[in-house]
Amino acid sequence: MEYFKKIILIVLDSVGIGELPDAALFGDAGSDTLGHVSEITGVKLPNMQRIGLGNIKSLKSVPPIENPIGFYGKMAEKSAGKDTTTGHWEIAGVRLDRPFPTYPDGFPEEIIREFEKRIGTKTLGNKAASGTEIIKELGEEHLKTGYPIVYTSADSVFQIAAHEEIIPPQKLYEMCQTARKILTGEHAVGRVIARPFTGTPGNFVRTERRKDFSLEPIRETVLDRAISKGIDVYAVGKIEDIFAHRGITRSNHTGNNKDGIRATISFMKEIQRGIIFTNLVDFDTQYGHRNNAQGYADALREFDDAIPEIISEMHKEDLLVITADHGCDPTTTSTDHSREYVPLLVYTPSNEHGESLGIRDTFSDIAQTIAENFGLERFEHGKSFLEQIRGF
């Protein structure tokens, strides 16, 4: 029996809720994205508070309430890593025992030389850097030479930045596809990312035509299993890229939170049965990586303001799941992702007598819950919370 006909799964990219026990091993001791943003900005989030956000962990500006209408808890990441791909794959039922490779000192010479040979031009950069800083540093030279800028970060990414008037986005995407073919085996990074920008020296701005080229998931995801059973999957934001376009019926590749929220609501109005899987990216790219706590708070408030409309579009047999994929604490000196618990907020109009879901051992509890609901094959890891929330 399908208890829920439609499941809306929204990932607030990087909205962690406190360090994991092994955070120090990742250089993230003391990280607490939501806790620190709440403390510093005083942001009020009344709608997520009503579902149970403050009951997961008492935040300075979002305290617990007596009778939340949703179910609440937090989840630990079991996979080895703290990046977007690893987090989303685990949410979808795939656990990684080994982290994707990272390159704090830049990529090996043989990788860069092969890449340059295949694209027919030299490159600039080849180091770990902030995306906004490296175009400040090398953007003018890029304009003069036409050479693409290659860089990485603390995450497993091979990023290529180029001015749209020098290397049009489509050509940049082709370069990324070339890099993706090279980066295999021991150098199989999680994502190759196109980073187009515009503007003039001193005023360069990255555009929303970013595109990710991910590895295919190493095992079946809950999306694959849903599609195989005739259950449609609707992807919003960069979900299609994270899963290499696999296990998806239709997608709307939105470029910011506002458009992602609108696309999610549009799918909710359109479909009667299936999975809507949304990534809202601005928390991470616009504010977490740029150490902008106030911007982060404003983005949280924007999403919180949209929750009443999201709930108003829900039917009795709909389920809303709000979570995250990792942390990115904008109040620390680091600009990288942080190894944190992620919040778990669950709401259905059929059961507004919310209660704690506790501390979950893995993000894959979500995949296991979706699988049980739709009668799909169980996953090796994860424990379903369907029985606790279904209410009918």
C-alpha positions as CSV (number, residue, x, y, z in Angstrom):
1,M,0.0,0.0,0.0
2,E,1.3,3.4,-0.9
3,Y,0.6,5.6,2.1
4,F,1.9,8.7,0.3
5,K,1.2,9.3,-3.4
6,K,3.5,12.3,-3.7
7,I,6.8,12.9,-1.8
8,I,8.4,16.3,-2.0
9,L,12.1,16.1,-1.0
10,I,13.8,19.5,-0.6
11,V,17.5,19.7,0.1
12,L,18.7,23.0,1.6
13,D,22.2,22.8,0.2
14,S,24.7,23.2,3.1
15,V,22.3,23.9,5.9
16,G,24.0,21.8,8.6
17,I,23.0,21.7,12.3
18,G,26.2,21.1,14.2
19,E,29.4,19.2,14.0
20,L,29.5,15.4,13.7
21,P,31.6,13.4,16.2
22,D,34.3,13.0,13.5
23,A,34.3,16.7,12.4
24,A,37.8,17.3,13.7
25,L,39.2,14.7,11.3
26,F,37.8,16.9,8.5
27,G,39.1,20.1,10.0
28,D,35.6,21.2,11.0
29,A,35.6,21.1,14.8
30,G,33.1,23.6,16.2
31,S,31.2,24.1,12.9
32,D,27.5,24.7,13.3
33,T,25.9,26.3,10.3
34,L,22.4,26.9,11.6
35,G,23.5,27.5,15.2
36,H,26.0,30.2,14.3
37,V,23.8,31.9,11.7
38,S,21.0,32.0,14.2
39,E,23.3,33.3,17.0
40,I,24.9,36.0,14.8
41,T,21.9,37.3,12.8
42,G,18.9,36.5,15.0
43,V,17.0,35.2,12.0
44,K,13.4,34.2,12.7
45,L,12.1,31.1,10.9
46,P,8.6,30.8,12.2
47,N,7.3,28.3,9.7
48,M,10.2,25.8,10.0
49,Q,9.9,26.4,13.8
50,R,6.3,25.3,13.6
51,I,7.3,22.1,11.9
52,G,9.9,21.5,14.6
53,L,13.2,23.1,13.6
54,G,13.9,24.4,17.1
55,N,13.0,21.1,18.6
56,I,15.9,19.4,16.8
57,K,18.3,21.8,18.5
58,S,17.4,24.9,20.4
59,L,18.7,27.8,18.2
60,K,19.0,31.2,19.7
61,S,16.5,32.8,17.4
62,V,14.4,29.6,16.8
63,P,13.6,28.0,20.2
64,P,11.6,24.8,20.6
65,I,7.8,24.9,20.7
66,E,5.4,22.6,22.6
67,N,3.3,21.2,19.8
68,P,5.1,21.1,16.5
69,I,3.0,20.1,13.5
70,G,5.8,18.0,11.9
71,F,8.3,15.3,12.7
72,Y,11.9,16.4,13.4
73,G,15.3,15.0,14.0
74,K,18.8,15.1,12.6
75,M,20.9,12.8,10.4
76,A,24.5,11.8,10.5
77,E,26.5,11.2,7.3
78,K,27.9,7.7,7.1
79,S,29.8,8.1,3.8
80,A,33.4,9.3,3.8
81,G,33.1,12.9,2.7
82,K,31.3,16.2,3.1
83,D,30.5,17.2,-0.5
84,T,27.4,17.7,-2.5
85,T,27.6,14.5,-4.5
86,T,28.3,12.3,-1.5
87,G,25.5,13.8,0.5
88,H,22.9,13.5,-2.2
89,W,23.8,10.0,-3.1
90,E,23.5,8.9,0.5
91,I,20.1,10.6,0.7
92,A,19.2,8.5,-2.3
93,G,20.5,5.2,-0.8
94,V,24.1,5.0,-2.0
95,R,26.8,5.0,0.7
96,L,30.5,5.7,-0.2
97,D,33.1,3.9,1.8
98,R,36.0,5.9,0.2
99,P,36.0,9.6,-0.4
100,F,36.3,11.1,-3.8
101,P,39.9,12.3,-4.5
102,T,40.8,15.9,-3.7
103,Y,43.7,18.0,-4.9
104,P,44.7,20.7,-2.4
105,D,48.0,21.3,-4.4
106,G,46.4,21.2,-7.8
107,F,45.9,18.4,-10.3
108,P,48.8,16.2,-11.4
109,E,50.8,17.4,-14.4
110,E,49.7,14.5,-16.6
111,I,46.0,15.4,-16.1
112,I,46.5,19.0,-17.0
113,R,48.7,18.2,-20.1
114,E,46.2,15.7,-21.4
115,F,43.3,18.1,-20.8
116,E,45.2,20.9,-22.7
117,K,46.0,18.5,-25.5
118,R,42.4,17.5,-26.0
119,I,40.9,21.0,-25.8
120,G,43.7,22.5,-28.0
121,T,44.8,25.3,-25.7
122,K,46.8,26.0,-22.5
123,T,45.1,26.6,-19.2
124,L,45.6,29.0,-16.3
125,G,45.5,28.3,-12.5
126,N,45.5,24.7,-11.5
127,K,45.3,25.3,-7.8
128,A,42.8,25.2,-5.0
129,A,41.0,28.6,-4.7
130,S,37.8,30.4,-4.0
131,G,35.8,30.7,-7.2
132,T,35.2,34.4,-6.8
133,E,38.9,35.1,-5.9
134,I,40.4,33.1,-8.8
135,I,38.5,35.1,-11.4
136,K,39.7,38.3,-9.7
137,E,43.3,37.0,-9.8
138,L,43.3,35.4,-13.3
139,G,40.3,36.9,-15.1
140,E,42.2,39.7,-16.8
141,E,44.9,37.3,-18.1
142,H,42.1,35.0,-19.3
143,L,40.7,37.8,-21.3
144,K,44.1,38.5,-22.9
145,T,45.0,34.9,-23.6
146,G,41.7,33.1,-24.0
147,Y,43.0,30.3,-21.8
148,P,40.4,28.7,-19.5
149,I,40.9,28.9,-15.7
150,V,41.2,25.5,-14.0
151,Y,40.9,25.3,-10.2
152,T,39.6,23.1,-7.4
153,S,38.7,23.4,-3.8
154,A,38.6,21.3,-0.6
155,D,35.9,19.3,-2.4
156,S,36.4,16.7,-5.1
157,V,35.9,19.0,-8.0
158,F,37.6,20.0,-11.3
159,Q,36.3,23.5,-12.1
160,I,36.7,25.5,-15.3
161,A,36.0,29.2,-15.3
162,A,35.7,31.2,-18.5
163,H,34.2,34.6,-19.5
164,E,31.2,34.1,-21.6
165,E,32.4,36.4,-24.4
166,I,35.7,34.5,-24.6
167,I,34.5,30.9,-24.3
168,P,30.7,30.7,-24.8
169,P,28.9,28.5,-22.2
170,Q,28.3,25.7,-24.8
171,K,32.0,25.5,-25.6
172,L,32.8,25.6,-21.9
173,Y,30.4,22.7,-21.3
174,E,32.2,20.7,-24.1
175,M,35.5,21.3,-22.3
176,C,33.9,20.0,-19.1
177,Q,32.7,16.9,-20.9
178,T,36.3,16.4,-22.1
179,A,37.6,16.7,-18.6
180,R,35.0,14.3,-17.3
181,K,36.2,11.6,-19.7
182,I,39.8,12.1,-18.5
183,L,39.0,12.1,-14.8
184,T,38.4,8.4,-14.2
185,G,40.0,5.7,-12.1
186,E,42.1,7.1,-9.2
187,H,41.3,10.6,-10.5
188,A,37.5,10.2,-10.7
189,V,36.5,13.4,-9.0
190,G,32.9,13.8,-7.9
191,R,32.1,16.6,-10.2
192,V,33.5,18.6,-13.1
193,I,31.9,22.1,-12.9
194,A,31.5,24.8,-15.6
195,R,31.8,28.2,-14.1
196,P,31.0,30.9,-16.6
197,F,31.3,34.6,-15.7
198,T,30.9,38.0,-17.2
199,G,32.0,41.6,-16.5
200,T,35.2,43.5,-16.6
201,P,38.4,43.4,-14.5
202,G,37.5,44.3,-11.0
203,N,33.9,43.7,-11.7
204,F,33.7,40.0,-12.7
205,V,30.4,38.2,-11.8
206,R,29.7,34.5,-12.1
207,T,26.5,33.7,-14.0
208,E,23.7,31.2,-13.4
209,R,24.8,29.2,-16.4
210,R,26.9,27.0,-14.1
211,K,26.7,23.3,-15.1
212,D,27.8,20.2,-13.1
213,F,29.1,17.0,-14.7
214,S,28.9,14.3,-12.1
215,L,30.0,10.7,-12.0
216,E,27.1,8.2,-12.4
217,P,26.1,6.8,-9.0
218,I,28.0,3.6,-8.3
219,R,24.9,1.7,-7.4
220,E,21.1,1.9,-7.8
221,T,19.5,4.9,-6.2
222,V,16.0,5.2,-5.0
223,L,15.4,7.3,-8.1
224,D,16.5,4.4,-10.3
225,R,14.2,2.0,-8.4
226,A,11.3,4.4,-8.6
227,I,11.6,4.8,-12.4
228,S,11.9,1.1,-12.9
229,K,8.5,0.6,-11.1
230,G,6.8,3.4,-13.1
231,I,7.0,6.1,-10.4
232,D,8.0,9.4,-12.0
233,V,10.8,11.5,-10.6
234,Y,10.8,15.3,-11.1
235,A,14.1,17.0,-10.5
236,V,14.6,20.7,-9.6
237,G,17.8,22.6,-9.6
238,K,21.1,20.7,-10.0
239,I,19.6,17.3,-9.0
240,E,19.8,16.1,-12.6
241,D,23.5,16.9,-12.7
242,I,24.3,15.3,-9.3
243,F,22.7,12.0,-10.5
244,A,24.2,12.3,-14.0
245,H,20.6,12.6,-15.4
246,R,19.8,9.0,-14.2
247,G,16.6,8.0,-12.6
248,I,14.8,11.2,-13.6
249,T,11.6,11.7,-15.6
250,R,11.6,15.4,-16.0
251,S,13.8,18.3,-14.8
252,N,13.8,22.0,-14.3
253,H,17.4,23.1,-14.0
254,T,16.8,26.3,-12.0
255,G,19.7,28.5,-11.1
256,N,18.7,30.0,-7.7
257,N,16.5,29.4,-4.7
258,K,13.6,31.6,-5.7
259,D,13.2,29.8,-9.1
260,G,13.8,26.5,-7.4
261,I,10.9,27.1,-5.0
262,R,8.6,28.2,-7.8
263,A,9.5,25.2,-9.9
264,T,8.8,22.9,-6.9
265,I,5.4,24.4,-6.3
266,S,4.7,24.2,-10.1
267,F,5.4,20.4,-10.1
268,M,3.3,20.0,-7.0
269,K,0.3,21.5,-8.7
270,E,0.9,19.4,-11.8
271,I,1.5,15.9,-10.6
272,Q,-0.7,13.6,-8.6
273,R,1.9,10.8,-7.9
274,G,5.7,10.6,-7.8
275,I,8.8,12.1,-6.3
276,I,9.8,15.8,-6.5
277,F,13.5,16.1,-5.6
278,T,14.7,19.7,-5.2
279,N,18.1,21.2,-4.5
280,L,18.2,24.9,-3.3
281,V,21.7,25.9,-4.0
282,D,22.1,29.6,-2.9
283,F,22.8,28.8,0.8
284,D,26.0,27.1,-0.3
285,T,27.2,28.9,-3.4
286,Q,26.2,32.4,-2.6
287,Y,26.6,32.6,1.1
288,G,28.3,29.7,2.8
289,H,31.4,29.6,0.6
290,R,31.5,33.4,0.8
291,N,31.3,33.6,4.6
292,N,28.2,35.8,4.3
293,A,26.2,35.0,7.4
294,Q,23.6,37.7,6.9
295,G,23.0,36.6,3.3
296,Y,22.7,33.0,4.5
297,A,20.1,34.2,7.0
298,D,18.2,36.1,4.4
299,A,18.1,33.0,2.2
300,L,16.8,30.9,5.1
301,R,14.0,33.5,5.7
302,E,13.1,33.5,2.0
303,F,12.6,29.7,2.1
304,D,10.8,29.9,5.4
305,D,8.4,32.5,3.9
306,A,7.6,30.0,1.1
307,I,6.6,27.2,3.4
308,P,2.9,28.2,3.8
309,E,2.4,28.2,0.1
310,I,4.1,24.8,-0.2
311,I,1.9,23.4,2.5
312,S,-1.2,24.9,1.0
313,E,-0.6,22.9,-2.2
314,M,-0.3,19.6,-0.3
315,H,-3.0,17.0,-0.2
316,K,-3.6,14.4,2.6
317,E,-1.5,11.8,0.8
318,D,1.5,14.1,0.3
319,L,4.7,14.1,2.3
320,L,7.2,16.9,2.6
321,V,10.8,16.2,3.7
322,I,13.2,19.0,4.3
323,T,16.9,18.2,4.9
324,A,20.4,19.1,3.8
325,D,23.5,17.4,2.3
326,H,26.3,18.8,4.5
327,G,27.2,22.0,6.3
328,C,29.0,25.2,5.1
329,D,29.3,27.4,8.2
330,P,29.7,31.0,7.0
331,T,31.0,32.2,10.4
332,T,34.2,30.2,10.4
333,T,37.5,31.2,8.7
334,S,37.1,28.3,6.2
335,T,35.1,28.8,3.0
336,D,34.7,25.1,2.5
337,H,32.0,22.6,3.4
338,S,31.8,21.4,7.0
339,R,31.2,17.9,8.3
340,E,27.9,18.3,10.2
341,Y,24.6,16.7,11.1
342,V,21.8,17.8,8.8
343,P,18.2,18.7,9.9
344,L,15.3,16.4,9.1
345,L,11.9,18.0,9.0
346,V,8.9,15.9,7.9
347,Y,5.3,17.1,7.4
348,T,2.1,15.6,6.1
349,P,-1.4,17.1,6.4
350,S,-2.6,13.6,7.4
351,N,-0.7,13.7,10.7
352,E,0.0,17.0,12.4
353,H,0.8,15.5,15.8
354,G,4.5,15.8,15.3
355,E,7.2,14.1,17.4
356,S,10.9,13.5,17.4
357,L,12.5,11.2,14.9
358,G,15.7,11.3,16.9
359,I,19.3,11.1,15.6
360,R,19.4,9.0,12.5
361,D,22.4,7.0,11.7
362,T,22.5,7.7,8.0
363,F,21.1,10.1,5.4
364,S,19.8,6.9,3.7
365,D,16.9,6.7,6.1
366,I,15.2,8.9,3.6
367,A,15.8,6.5,0.8
368,Q,14.6,3.6,2.9
369,T,11.4,5.5,3.8
370,I,10.7,6.3,0.2
371,A,11.4,2.8,-0.8
372,E,9.0,1.3,1.8
373,N,6.3,3.8,0.8
374,F,6.4,2.9,-2.8
375,G,7.0,-0.8,-2.4
376,L,10.5,-0.7,-3.8
377,E,13.4,-3.0,-3.1
378,R,15.0,-2.2,0.3
379,F,18.5,-0.7,0.6
380,E,21.4,-2.3,2.5
381,H,21.7,0.8,4.7
382,G,19.1,2.9,6.4
383,K,16.0,2.6,8.6
384,S,12.6,3.7,7.4
385,F,10.6,6.1,9.5
386,L,7.4,5.6,7.5
387,E,5.5,3.8,10.3
388,Q,6.1,6.6,12.7
389,I,4.9,9.4,10.4
390,R,2.1,7.9,8.3
391,G,-0.7,8.6,10.7
392,F,-3.4,6.7,8.7
